Amino acid sequence: MDMSGMDMHGMGGMDMGSSSLFRVTNEAIARRFWYLIVSATALLTLKRGISVLQSRQRRRRTTRTSSSIPSRPENWLSQTYATATAICREFAYPQPWCFTGPFTKYLTPLPIGRWLILAIYWTVTLVFLWSGTILKPSDSSYAYKWEKVGFRAAWVSITQIPLIFMLSTKFNPFSLLTGISYERLNWIHRWTARTVLLTVIVHWSFFFQEWVLADFVQLQLKMMPMVKYGFGAFAILGWNVVSGFGYFRAKAYELFVIQHICAAAVLLWLLYIHVPAYAQSYVYLSIAFVALDWGVRIAWSLIRNLHLLASSKSRVLGYQALLKPLAGDVVRLTIKNVDFTWKPGQHVYLSIPRLRPFEIHPFTIASISEQRRDAVSSTLTLIIKAHKGFSRSLHKAAIGRVTREGTYRAFLNGPWGTPPDLSHYETVVLLATSSGASFTVPLLESMIQEPGCVRRITFHWIIRSESHLSWFGDKLNTLVEKAQSNRVNVYVVVHVTRDDQQRPLQQGGDTVEKKQEQREPIVSVISRPDVSPKEANVSASGADRSALLAVEHDHAPGHQSSMNVVYDKRPDVASLIRGPVEDALGETAVVVCGGPTLTAQSRTFVASLSDERAVHKGTGAQGIYLFTETYGW
């Protein structure tokens, strides 16, 4: 084997380019990768700008003439854009498989759209990794065939380290420009780390193969300490990838977060020592992303909890949180006089040191912010389902203080998240299970207050027990009554999927008791302006039940709103979404918040329904936008 020219620098320093044969090309490859990242960011920012302009245009058309359907395309350009959007949605939305086992649920395949994104990313990575690196025996640099691949893999790996760290932060340039919230980028963060782990394996394995062939392994490890730091960085990266698997995160989330942050810090230190000075800029960039994120979050926390921007002069540290236990192991946490605003669907990070020191957890805000100009504060409400850890401590504290004033000093960080703008759709379908209504109820309330282009809203809430109505039942009834004086039709259907031992239904002041063994579907009409209590049917089955679930989606003049409670098995997703979509005159938004099974079924059905109706393909059927939110990220 010809080993000429293989000095200490050329042979295995794993220093990413000590040979001038490779450095110029490899640095160019690294720059091109970030050119692509910037280009993708610019493209998504442009798409966001188009969506904002489209939303404003639709709302202006609504104010000019209330009889128009502003979400329908008006010209060939808007029709072309709508058709392209519909095709992309039909490709991206489906999620055909969803596993439900205690372990296999963490192996559920991604939606098709995410696989397409990964396919593009992997293709780019493979092209950058292998283009021009496979040498033929006739090449003048054939003696460096192992090093050439090793160096290229090193650059392909190190250039993606800042991307991994950027995608892990809550406050980052990508989210600011594109409007894609940090929690919706988390899956890319994990898959990028997994991909880099593979390119790192290529990096060290090609060098190691050369050392083995030259019988140079022991000498390399002895004379080049940076090699050991490289293997250490590989071990830390591998540990973060394995420990970041969903099963382990769910088992001990608090422990996962602490060790994940510590391991990431050690990884950057090891990389700083391992890579040469001219490649350390990628380590600095990673640190910059983290420093920006932590700096903004700390400053934001201080501003919130010291009330530095509040109109009042109160400087009480934090907020006073009132805990109240509800049925179904749920806690209602209420904070009055909150001196900041938020958008419906956003979340805050909550910390109560008295219960769990050094822990902070995200929860969706279940109320809307006061938007009146003369208002100085709002009431912030969180509906928290107790599982384990922090949420279980909250529930125990709420139960223990049932007879006393259950208040605690709380600290908030946020609001965070970019919820969907639903004001420019003609029809909106909101679908939630259990505490997922914390996300959809504020959206419903905001649209009733300011409908924009929205004319019809169908709200489905699936709960296991009638007692769970205490979470949002009064609020929903109030919203239905409020909608009657507005120009938007609101249809609320609460699906109770498990009978209580003895269930009283109020109808016109009379109590009708249904035993648990009676499996016939029950419908209780809570509020309906066009149906008196005497006219309302208490039970329904077959075609009658289908009609009730459709909730009379007619286009007759006048405004109708209702709230129905249906006692039956868990409804099929198709029966909840199809009716409103088929009756819509303009574009429909479907918002789903629930477990992975519900969101997967919704994704697949919306895509198939769009394809079935040939949306924006000459049939007159209008677009269907889908937004899904899950309990965990």
Secondary structure, DSSP 8 states (H G I E B T S, - for coil): ---TT--TTTTT---S--SHHHHHHHHHHHHHHHHHHHHHHHHHHHHHHHHHHHHHHHHHHHHH-TTS-TTS--SHHHHHHHHHHHHHHHHHS-------STTGGGG----HHHHHHHHHHHHHHHHHHHTTT---TTSTTGGGHHHHHHHHHHHHHHTTHHHHHHHH-SS-HHHHHH---GGGSHHHHHHHHHHHHHHHHHHHHHHHHHHHHTT-HHHHHHH-HHHHHHHHHHHHHHHHHHHTSHHHHHHSHHHHHHHHHHHHHHHHHHHHHHS-GGGTHHHHHHHHHHHHHHHHHHHHHHHHHTTTT-SS----SSEEEEEEEETTTEEEEEEEEE-S---TT-EEEEE-TTTSTT--EEEEB-S-----TT---EEEEEEEE--STHHHHHHHHHHHTTTS--EEEEEEEEEE------TT-SEEEEEEEGGGHHHHHHHHHHHHHS-TT--EEEEEEEES-GGGHHHHHHHHHHHHHHHTTSSSEEEEEEEE-S--SEEEEEETTEEEEEETT--S-EEEEEE-TTS-TTT--SB--THHHHHHHHT-----SS---EEEEEESS---HHHHHHHHHHH-SS-EEEEEEE-HHHHHHHHHHHHHHHHHTTTTTTS----EEEEEEES--
